[in-house]
């Protein structure tokens, strides 16, 4: 049995660029995700992120903060898995 297929460097770079957002709060969640998984983002993670990036910033933040859960076309395993990875990464950056 093989593991998940990991994106190539170019595809990961394009995905990271696509994930840039207008709200700083969203960018913080996304940056933490890429700090953890960036070199090994799987195709499933990329699919989940791509679906999430189609949302307006405020709807995306509501999902990150657990104000709501994915519904409709977002209610798929890849989106739920990525959301858990985004939500469960602790904020450990030092504050000045």
C-alpha positions in Angstrom: 0.0 0.0 0.0 1.4 3.4 -0.9 0.9 6.7 0.8 -0.9 9.8 -0.5 0.4 11.4 -3.7 2.4 14.5 -2.8 2.2 17.6 -5.0 5.3 18.6 -7.0 7.2 21.7 -6.1 5.5 23.8 -8.8 2.0 22.6 -8.0 2.5 23.3 -4.3 3.8 26.8 -5.1 0.8 27.5 -7.3 -1.5 26.2 -4.6 0.1 28.4 -2.0 -0.2 31.4 -4.2 -3.9 30.6 -4.8 -4.5 30.4 -1.0 -3.5 34.0 -0.4 -6.5 35.8 1.2 -7.7 39.4 1.9 -8.2 38.8 5.6 -5.1 38.6 7.8 -6.9 36.1 10.0 -7.4 33.7 7.1 -3.8 34.2 6.0 -2.6 33.2 9.5 -4.5 29.9 9.5 -3.3 29.1 6.0 0.4 30.1 6.6 0.4 27.8 9.7 -0.9 25.0 7.5 1.8 25.5 4.9 4.5 25.8 7.6 3.5 22.4 8.8 2.6 20.6 5.5 4.1 22.7 2.8 6.7 20.4 1.6 4.4 17.4 1.6 0.9 18.7 0.6 -1.0 15.8 -0.8 -3.4 15.8 -3.7 -6.3 15.3 -1.3 -5.2 18.3 0.8 -4.9 20.4 -2.3 -8.4 19.4 -3.4 -9.8 20.4 0.0 -7.9 23.7 0.0 -9.0 24.5 -3.5 -12.7 24.0 -2.6 -12.2 26.2 0.5 -10.5 29.0 -1.5 -13.6 29.4 -3.6 -15.4 30.9 -0.5 -15.6 34.6 0.3 -13.2 35.5 3.1 -15.8 35.9 5.9 -17.4 32.5 5.1 -13.9 30.9 5.2 -13.1 32.5 8.5 -16.4 31.2 9.9 -15.3 27.7 9.0 -11.8 28.1 10.5 -13.3 29.4 13.7 -15.9 26.6 13.9 -18.7 29.1 13.7 -20.2 26.8 11.0 -19.4 23.5 9.4 -19.0 22.6 5.7 -22.3 21.9 3.8 -23.2 21.2 0.3 -20.3 20.7 -2.1 -17.9 21.4 0.8 -19.2 18.5 2.8 -16.6 16.1 1.5 -13.8 14.2 3.3 -11.0 16.2 1.8 -12.4 19.5 3.0 -13.2 18.2 6.5 -9.7 16.7 6.8 -8.0 20.0 5.8 -10.2 22.0 8.1 -9.2 19.8 11.0 -5.6 20.3 10.1 -6.1 24.1 9.8 -8.1 24.3 13.0 -6.0 22.1 15.3 -2.6 23.6 14.7 -1.8 25.6 17.9 -0.7 29.2 17.7 2.9 28.9 19.0 4.5 32.0 17.5 6.1 34.3 20.1 4.4 37.6 20.6 6.5 40.8 21.2 
